[in-house]
Amino acid sequence: MALVLSLTTIGLSGGARGSDHLRATRTESGQARAGFFPVSVWYSGGKARAPMLEEISADSPRLWKQDLETIKGLGFNAVRTWVEWNVGEPQEGQYHLENLDLLLRLAREVGLKVIVQVYVDSAPEWVGRKYPDGHYAAQDGQPIPSQAAPGYCFDHRGVRKAVLDFFQEVARHAEGNPAFYGWDLWSEPAALNWARVGYKSEPMFCYCPSSMERFRIWLKGKYGTLDELNRAWHRTFSDWSQVEPPRFGTILTYTDFMDWRVFYGYKLAEDLKMRNDAVKAVDPEHVTTSHAPNPSPLVRTLADPYDPTDDFLMKDSVDFFGTSFYPKLTAPEYNWNLERRVLAMDLTNNITGGRGFYVGELQSGYGVHGTVVGTPVTPSDLELWTWGMISRGARAINYYAYYPMNAGYESGGYGMINMDGTLTERSHHAGAMARLIHENSDLLLQSRPQQPQVAIVFSPLAPLVGGYDEEGSRETMHRSVAGYHRMFFERNIPVDVLSSRELNDDSVQKYKLVIVPYPLMLTQEEAEVLKSYVSGGGRLFVEARPGWIDERGHAEPVVPGFGWEEMLGVREKELIPVKEFEVRWGNAHFKAATFQEHLDLENKSARPLASLEDGTAIAYENAYNEGRTILFGSFAGEENFEHPVAMHPLGAILSRWAELSEPKLHVPSLVELREMQAPQGRWVFFFNHGDRVASVEFSRVLEKPASRILEISTDRKIEPSGTKLQINTQVPAQSVRIYRVDFPDEH
C-alpha cells in the first residue's frame, strides 16, 4: 500500500497549502510566465563557487554589473544565483541576504531574470546548539557531527521550523523584485547531502529519534493497528514506541526493510513539498522547481543509503522538477556514451509526466575531482545536450557554471568561461543558442514530445528484492530498462518509461506495446492494470519470472504470479541459472543472461516463438481476450546493456509483433530524429551524433497545412505544401538542424 504523509499528520499544517493549491499554483505559474523560457548561467556575483558567496566590497556593484552585462550580451536571459543558510542566518533570526539583494538590483538594471537556488544543506552552528537531538544518526544511533554539511535532520520539528523559516525569509526578500523569476528549493535531493560518513561501515539514514517517530506515524497509517504490523513484520511489539526501522537483515522476512525504504522515498517527496508550501505561503506567484542529480531510473534505488529518492514521486512536490546533466563529470572513462545521454534525457521527460522539466545544471566545462581532470566540453557538446533536452520538453536550461569552481576538489572545473573572465568559444555558442531559444519560446513552451508507441515499465520496488541482504545487483532493473531503450532508440522509435507505481488504465492504453523487464516483484495493482491492458487489445512483452515476489517480499504460489499464468498461457516448471546463452528466434539469434526459465503449457493456445540451442522453448506467445502476450524466459534487456548489439534483432521482432509505425526517414546511423507538437505547430529535430556530414530525407503528413517552415539555426525556409512536410537536408557532424513548422493562426 502506497501512502503519502500529510502535513497535518506530522504537525506542520501552519501556513502550508495542500495539493489542490499546488496544482492550482502550477497552472497559474505557467499562465503568468507564458512566453519566457529561462536560459541561464549559474552566477552569484563574483567568482565564488556554489554554495559559497563572495564577500561584498566597494567594487562589487561595478564588477558584478560588468559580468551581468557580459552575460546579457552573450545572449542569456537569466542568471541562477543562490543563498546559503550557513551564511544567510549565522545567528538565529539574524539574516544576511545582502548578496541576493545586490544581485537582484543589478540584474534588474541589466535586464536579466533571476532564479534563486536555496541551500540549507550547510547549516549554521546555532542550530546544533539549540537542537542537540537534531543531528542525523546512522544505524548505531550515534549523532553525526555537522561540519556545516550535512546539517541537521529535517524530521526534527525544531530543525524543520528553522529551515522553513529561512525559506520564508528569503521569499520575503525576493518575491517583490521585478527581476526575480523563480525558485529551486532543493538541489539534488537526498537523505544526506554533501557528506559521506566514511568512518562508519555501511551507514544508512536516518535513525535519529525524530526520523523513527515519523516512520511510526507512517506505519500507523499503513497498518492501522500494532497487531497488523506484528503480523506483517513477524514481530511481537506490545507498544508503538518499540517499533524502529530495521538495522540489518534476517532470514525470516524483509517486509520491514521494504516498508523502511518505501517510506523514505515518500518522506523525501513530502520534505520537498513542505519547502514548496512554506515558500508558496509567502510567494504564491513565482514558479518553484527542484532537480535531481540524475533521473532515478538511470541508476538510483530506494535502497541507496544516502539518496533513496524516487523522482516519479518528487515531481509532484513542486511546479517543475528536473535534473542535473553531467555527461563528462570527471575521469574520461566514466563519460556517458550516446545511449546513456539520450536515455537520461528521455527519463527526465518521463519522470515528470510529460509536463515539462527544468535542467537545473547542465555541464559547461570539463570536470575536475582533485587531480583527476575530465574531457573538454566542446561547443558541439553543448549544442547536442541543450537541444536534446529541449526536444524532450525542457522548460529551462541552467548552465553550470559561468566561472570555473574557485575552491574545493572541483577547483578549475565546470566553467563556461575562464577564471580570468575571458570568454570561450563555447560561451559564445551557448549564448547564440540562448537567443534562438528565446526567439522561439512562443512555440517551444506550447510543444510536447510526440506520443511514443512503446512503454517500458520501471519498478522502483524491484531493486529491493532480497531486502537488506541482497547479494545480487540492485541495478538490474535499471540496466534492463537501458537495454530495451537502446533497441528502439537506434531505430528512431521513441519510448516512454513508466513507473510501475503510477500505472493505471488510462496511462497504458495509449501504447501499442508495453515491455515489463526484470519483473520479479509485482504489486496487485500493477498486475491487474497490465492484465486489463492486454484484455482490451494491448501487446505485452514480459521477461522471466513475472510476479515471483509481491511487495512484501513474499513468494507467490505459482510463477507467473498474481494469476498471470492464464494471461501468459504458461507456468514455470524449473529455473536454470546460466550466465549467458544463445537464443534462436526465427532467423534471428541473440544472447540472453542469468536464467533459463523452463515452462509448462497452461493454455493450448500458447505457442513457442524462441528456443535454446537444444530446442527447448524459451519464449511463448499467447492470445488473451482482445490482446496478446509474450513471456520470454530470460533477460535480454540487461544483456543488451552489458554487451550491446547494434540494431538488436529483438527490437525488430517486437516492432513487427506490435505493428509499430516507423518514421519515413532515410539517414545514416547515428542520426537521431525527435519531434514535438503543439496546436499551433510542430518541431522536427535532426541530431547528427556522427563525425561526418549526414544526408537526411524525411517526410510526414501534418495535422494542418503549414503556413511557415523554417530551419531556425540557418534561417533556411522551406516552401509550405499543404499538409505534406518534406525535408531534404545536410546536418553537419556533431550538430543539430531544427525545423519550426507553424500552422495558420485560426483567430
N, C-alpha and C positions, 0 to 999 in steps of 0.2 A: 504494500500500500504506500502510495507516494503522498506524503503530507508536507505542506509548506508551513513553516512557523508564521504566526501572525504577530504583528507588532503589539497588539493588546495582550496576547498571551505572555509575552516576555516583559511586559511592563514598560513599553516605550511608545505609548499612544500619544503623548502630549506633543502637539504641533505637527504630528505626522499625517500624511494623506494616504488613503487606501489605494488599491489597484485600479479602481474605477477612475480616480483622479489622475493616476499616472497615465492611463490610456487617453484620457481627455487632453492632458497636457501634451502628450506626444503628438496628437493631432494638431493642437494649437501651435506647437513649436514649428511643425512642418509648414503650416499655413503662413505663420508670421515671417518665416525666413525663406519663403519660396523664391527661387531665382539666385540665391547665394550659395556657391559651392566653395567652402574654405580650402585653400591650398596654402599651407603654412610651412614655416621652418621653426624649429624649436629655438627660442631665444628669450633670455630673461633680462637682458641688459648687461653688457659687458661680456666677459669670456668665461664666467663661472659655469661649471657643468651641473646639470640637474642631479640631485635636487638642491644643490648648494646655490647661494646667492652672492653676488658681488656687493661689497660694501660701497654705499653711495658716497661720492666725493663731489667737490665743487665742479669737476669736469664731467661728471656723469651725464647730466642732461644733454650737453653738447655731443659727447661721444656716442651715447645711445641713439640720439636722433640721427646722427650720421649713419649708423648701422641700419636703422629702420628705413631711412631714405634709400639706402642701397638695396635693401630687401624689396622695397616697393618698386624701385627702378628695375630690378631683375624681372619682375612680373608677378610676384606673390601678392595675395590679397589679405594675408593674415599672418600673425605670429602666434606661437604657442608658448606661453610663459608658465611659470609655476610659483607656488608658495609652499613653504615647508613649515610644519608645525614646530619643529625644534627651534627654528629661528623666529617664526612668526608669533610665538607665545612663550618666550623663555621663562617668564614667571606667570603664575596663574592670573588671568584677566588682564595682563599687560601685553597688548598686541602691537607688533611691529610689522606693518604691511606697507612700509614706505616704498619698497621696490615695486610692488604691484601698482601702487598709486601713481608713481612716476611713469612707469611703462604705459599704463592706460592713458595718461595725459599725452605722452609723446606720440603714441600710436594714433590717437585721435587727430593730433596736429598733422601727422603724415598721411593719414587716410588708410590705415590698416585696421582690420578687426583683430580682436584678441581672444584666444581660447585659454582658459586658466586650468592648469593641472594642479590638483591639490594633493600634497603628500603628507600623510600622517604616519607613515611607517617609521620615520625617525622622530622620536618623541622627546619632549623636554624632560629634564630630570625631576622637576617638581611633581610630575605625575606619579613616578615611582615612590617618592617620599610620601605623598598624600595617600596613595593606594598601594601599600606594600604587599597586599594579597592580589594585586592586579598583574603580576608577572605571568608570562607563559610558563607552561610546565610540560615536560615530556612524560613518558610512562612512569618514571620513578617519582613523579610528583615534586621534584626539586625545582625551585624557581630558576628561570633562565634570566640572567642579568641582562639589562639593556645597555648597549653601547651606542646610544642614540637609536640605532636599529637593534633588534626588531621592534622596539617599543613595547607596548603592553597589550594585554588581551582585551579585545573588543567585547567579549562576553561579560566582563566585569561591569556592573551597572555604572559605577563611578567613572571608570575609564571611558565607557561608551558615551556618557553625557559630556565628558570633557572633549572627546573627539568631535562630537556633533555640534557642540558649542563653537568650536573653532571653525567648522564648515560654515556655520551660520554667520559668524563674524566676517569671514572672507566674502560671503554672499552680500552682506550689507555694504562692503567696500566696493564691490564690482558692479552690482546689478544696475545701478543708475547711470553708469558711464556709457555714452553713446558708442564708444569703441568696443565695448565688451560684447562678445558673441555667444559664448557658452562655456560649459564645464567639462572636464574629465575628472571624475570623482574617485577613480581608483586605477592606477597604472599597474597592469599585470597582477590582478588579484591573486591572493594565495592565503593559506593558513598562516604562514610565517614568511614575511617579506625581508629581503636584503640581508639574510643571515643564514649560515649553515653551521649548526651546532656540532662541530666536529669532535668535541671531546666526549660526546655520548654515542653509544653504539646503537644504530638503527632507531633514532628518535622519531616519534610521531606526535602530532599536536592536535588539540591542546588538552591536557589533563589537569588544568587548574580547577579549583572548586567551582568557579563560575561556569566554565565550559561543561563540567559534569552536570551541574544543575540544569543548564539549558538542554542538555541531552535528555535528562529525565523528563522534562516538560514535553519534549518531542515524543518520547516513548509513551507517555501517558496519552497523548493524542492518537498515537497509532494503535496501541493495545487496549486502552481503556482501563483495564484492571491489572493488578500485580499478578493474579493467577494466570492471566493470558500471557503476560511476559514470561513468567516462570515456565509455562508450557512451551513457549517458542524457544527460549534460551536453555532449557534443561537445567534450571536453577531452582533454588528454594528460598528466595528472598522473603522476608517477613515484613519489610518496610521499604518504601521507595528510596529512603536515604541510603540504603545499602547498595543500590544499583549504580554501577560505574561502567565506563567503557572497557572493553577487553584490552589487556596489555600484552597478551600473547595468545597463540592458538592452542587448541586441544584437539584430540582425536574425536571428540564427541559431536560437536556441531559448530558451525561458524555463522549461525544466524545473528549472533551478537556482533560479529565483525561486519556483516552485511549492513546491519542497522547503523552501526557507528559510522561507516564510510558514506552510506546513503544520506544519513543525517547531515554529515559535514558538507556535502555538496549543496544541499538545500540551505544550510546555515550561511554559507558564504554568499549565496544569491540573496538571502534575506539581509545580510550585512550591507551589501551594496544598495539594496532598496532603502535601508534606513538612512544611508548617506543621501540618497536621492530625495527622500521625503523631507529630511532636515533642510536641504537647500531649497527645495520647492516651496517650503513653508515661508521662506523669506523672498524667494525669487521664482515665482511660478511661470515666468515667461520665457526664460532662456533655456536653450537645449542642454540636456545632461547626457554625458557619454561615459564610457569606460572601455578599456581594451585589454585583452589577454596577451600573454607572451607569444602565443601561437594558438590556433584553433584546437580545442581539446581533443577532437578525434584524430589529430595528427600524431600525438604521442602521449598525452597526459591521461591519467586514470584517477578514479576516485580512491584508489589505494595509495596514491602518492602521499608520503608523509608530510610534505611541505605544500603541495599545490593540488589538492583534490577537488578542483573546480570543474563543474560541468557547464560549458559555455551555452548549451541549449537552455539551461536554467538562468544563467546570468543575463541573457539578452532582455528578459522581461523586467529587469530592475531599473533600467534607465531608458531614456528616449532612443539612444543608439548605442549598441555595443559594437565591438570591433576587435582588432588585433594589432600587435606589432608584426613587423616583417623584416627579418634579417637573414637573407639567403647566404650572405658571406660573413657570418657573425665573427668567427675567429680564424682558426687554422684552415688552410685551403682544403685539407682532406675532409673537412666537415661541410664544405659548401653544398648547398642544395642543388641537385640536378634539376633539369627542366620538369620532370614529372612531379618532383617534390614541390616545386614552386607553384605549379598550376593546381596541384591538389590543395595546398594551403589556401590559395585564392578561392577555389570553389567551396572549401569548407567554411571559410569566413562568411560567404554568402549564405550557406546552408544553415549555420548555427544561428543566424539572425533572422531566419524565417523569410528571407527574400524581401525584407522591408528596407534594405539599405544598411550600410555599416560605415564606421569611421576607421580608417587606418591610422591608429594612434601614433605609431612610429614606423617610418619607412627608412631603411638604412641609406645614409647619404655618402658615407665614406668607408674606407677599409676598416676592418675590425682590429682591435688590439686587446690582448689579455696578458699583462705582464710583458714578457719578452716574445710572446707569440704574436705575429703580425699576419693579418689576413690578406687575401687577394684584393687588388684595387677594384673599387666600384667605378664603372665607366658610365659615360652619358647614355650609351645603349642600354646598360642595365637599368638605369632609372626610367628610360622610355618604356621598356618592356614591362617593368614592375608596375609603374604608375598606371599605364593604360590597361594592363592586365587586371588590376584591382578595379578600375573604373568600369571595365566591361563586365564585371561581376556584380556591379551595383554599389560601389563605394560612393559615399556622400561627403567625404572629406579625405584629404591626403595631408599628413603632417610629417615632414621630412625631419629625421633625427640625425644630426642637428646642424645648426648654422655654423658655429665654431666647433673645431675638434674638442674632445674632452681635455680639460686643463689639469685634471688631478685624478688620482686613483689608478688602479691597474689598467684602466682603459685610456690612459693619457695618450693623446695624439691621435686617437681613433674617432671614426664616425662623423667627421666634419664634412660639410658641403663645401666650405671654403678653407683656406689655410689659416693657421693660427695667427699669422701676422695681419690678417684681414684681406690679403689679396684673393681675388676671385679665381675660380677654376672653370674649366670648360663645362663640367657637369652642372655647376651652379647656373651658368647661362642657359644650358639646355633645359634644366628643370624649371627655370623662370619662364622660358618660352612656352613650355607645356602648361604652366600655371595660367598664362594668358589665354591659351587655347581653351582650357577647361572653363575659365571664367566667361569667355565669349560664347561658349556653347552650353552654359549651365541651364538655360531655359529648358532645353530638350533632355539634357543628361539627367536632371533631377526628376523628370517625369518618367524616365525609362526604367524598365526592369529587364533582367536577363530573360531570354526566350525560354519558355517552359520546356524542360527536358522530358524525354520519353521514358527514362530509366531512373530508378531509385535504388540506392544501396542502403540497407538498414544497418546503422551503427548502434550497438548496445553498450551503454555506459556500465551496465551491470556485469557483462561477460568477463571483464578483467578481474572481477572479484571471485571468480570460481576458484575454489581451494582455500579461500579465507586467508588468514594470517600466514599459513604455512604452505602456500602455493609454491611449488618447485619449478614450474614451467614459467614461460614468459607471460607477463601481464599485457604485452603489446601485440599479441597475436591478432586480436580484433582489429587494431589499427593497421597492421601490415596487410591483413586480408582486404580491408576496405581499399587501401592504396593499390593493391594488385589488381583489383577489379576496375578501379577508377582508371588505371593506366590502359587497360584493354579497350576502353571506349574513348578515352582522350585521343589515342593515336589514330582513331577512326573519325575524329571530329564529331563525335556523338556526345553531347553534354549529358552529365548525370547529376542528380541530387543525392546528397547523403542525409538521411533522416534519422532522428533519434528514436530508438525503439520505445522510449517512454512518452513520445508525443504522437505515436501512430493513432489515427482514427480513420473511420470510413472515408471521410472527405479527403484526408491527406494522401491516401494511397490510390484512390480511384482514378486520378488523373494520369497515372503511369501505365504504359503498355507492359513494362517489365519491372518486377521487384526482385532484387537479389538479397538473400539473407546469408552473409558469410559467417563462419565460425559461430553457429547458432546454439552453442552448448547450453546456455542459460536463457530461457524464455520466461515471460510472465503470462498469466492467464489472459490479460487484456491484449497483449501483443499477439498471442496465438489466435484469439478469436477474431481480431481485426484482419489478420492475414488470411484466415480461413474464409471470412466473408468476402475479401477481395477476390480470391480465386473463384468462389461460388458465383460471383457476379460477372465473371468473364476474364479475370486477370491472369497473367502468366507469372508464376512464382518459381524462382530457382533457389534451391536451398542446399547448403553444404552438409557435411556429415554430422550425425548425432543431434539433430534438432530437438530441443526441449529435454535433453538428458537431465538437466538440473533446473529446479524452479528458483524463484527469487529468494527463498530461504536458504538455498544451498542444499536442498533435499532432492534425491533422485526420484524421477518419475518411474512408475512400474513398468512402462513399455517405452522403448525408443523406436520411432519418434514419440515424444511426449505430448501431453495435452490433447490426445485424441487425433493427432495428425496422421496416424497410420492409415486411417480411412481416406484422408485427402491425398496422401502421397502414394497410397496403394501398396506399401511395403512396410516391413518392420525389421529391426536389426536382429540378425542371427548371431553374429560374433564380430569382434573387433580385433584387427591385427595391427599392431604398431609397426610402421615401416617408415624409415627416414625419408625415402624418395623413391618413386617408381613411375613407370610409363603407363599412360592411359591411351587407349585407342578409341577414337570416336568417329565412326565412319572412316573417311580417308585421312582424317587428321590425327596427329599424335602430339601429346604434350605431357608434361610431368606434373605430378601431384605429390603431396607430402603428409607425413605424420600418421595418418590412419588409413587402413583399408576396411571399410565398413561392408561386411557381407550381409546380404539382405534376403529375406523370405518374402514371397508374394503374399500380400494381404487382399489384393483385388486382382481378378483375372484381367482387368483392362490395363493394368500396368505393363509396360513393355520396356525391355532393356535398350539403352541407347549407346552405352560405352562399356568397355571391358578392360580387364587386365590382360597381360600377355598370355596368360593361361586360359583365357576365355571367360573367366569369372566376371559376371556383370558388376559394374561399379556405379552405374547411373541408370535410373528408371524414370520414364515419363508416365504420368497418369492423368486421365480426364476426371475432373471433379465438377459436377453440375455444368456451369457455362464456361469454366476456365480449365487451365491445365497447369501441372506442376512437373518439375524435375527435381529429384533428390540425387545429388552427387555425393557418393560416399567417401569423400576425402576433402582436402583443402587445396584448391587451385589458386585462390587469391593470394595467400601468403607465399606460396611457391613462386608466383609471378613477381612478388615484391623482392624476395630474396635472390631469385635468379631470373631476371626479366627476359621475356621473349618478345622480340619485335613483332607487332601485329599478331598477337597471341590468337591462335585459332579458336579458342573458346569465345572470344569476343564476337567473331563472325558467326559462330554456331548460335549463340544466344540472340544475336541481332536478327538472324533469319527466323529463328523459332518464334520470337515475339513480333515479327513483321515490323521492325523498326524502319522508319523512313530515314534515308541518309541525305545529306545536303548535296545539291547539284554543284559540285566543286571539283575542279581539276587543278591539283597543286602537287609540288614535290613534297617529300617527307619534311617534317619539322616546320610546316606552315600550319598555324592554328587559326581556325575560324571561330569568332564569337559574334553573337547577335543580341541586340537589345531592342525592345519595342515599347511604344507608348501610343496613346490615342492620337497624338499629333505627329508621329513619325517613327522612324526606325534607325538603328545604328548597325553598321557592319564593320567589324574589325578583322584585319588580317595581320597576324603576328608571324614574322619570319624569324624563327629561332635558329636558323642555319647560318652558315658562314659564306653563302653565295646569294646573289640576287635570285629571287624566286618569281616565276611567272604564275599568275593567278587567273583562273577563269571561273566565274561564279555567276549563277543565275537563280532567281526565285520569283515567285508571284507575291506582290504586295497586297496588303489588305485594302488599300485605296490607291488611286492614281497619285503618283508623286508630283509635287509642284516644284521641288528643287532637290538635286542630288549633288553633294559637294564633298570632295576629299579635303578635310579641314587642315591637314598639315602642309599640303602643297597648294591649296586653294584651286584645285583642278575640278572643273564642273563636268557633269555628265548630263546630256540632254534627256529629260524625262520621256518615257514611252509608256504612258498609261500605267497599268498595274504590273508591267514586266520590268524587273530590275536585272540588268546585265552589266557585270563588271569584268573587264579585262585589264589587268594592271601588272606592274612590276613592283615588288616590295624589296627594298634594299636589305642586305644582310643585317641581322640583329636589329630590326627596325619594325615599325608598325605603319599600316595605312588604315585610315579611319574615315568611313563614309557616313555622312549625315544625310538621311532621307527625310524630307519634310512633306507632310500632307497638306492639302489646301485648308486654309482657315475656314471653318464652317460657320462662323459667326458673322 
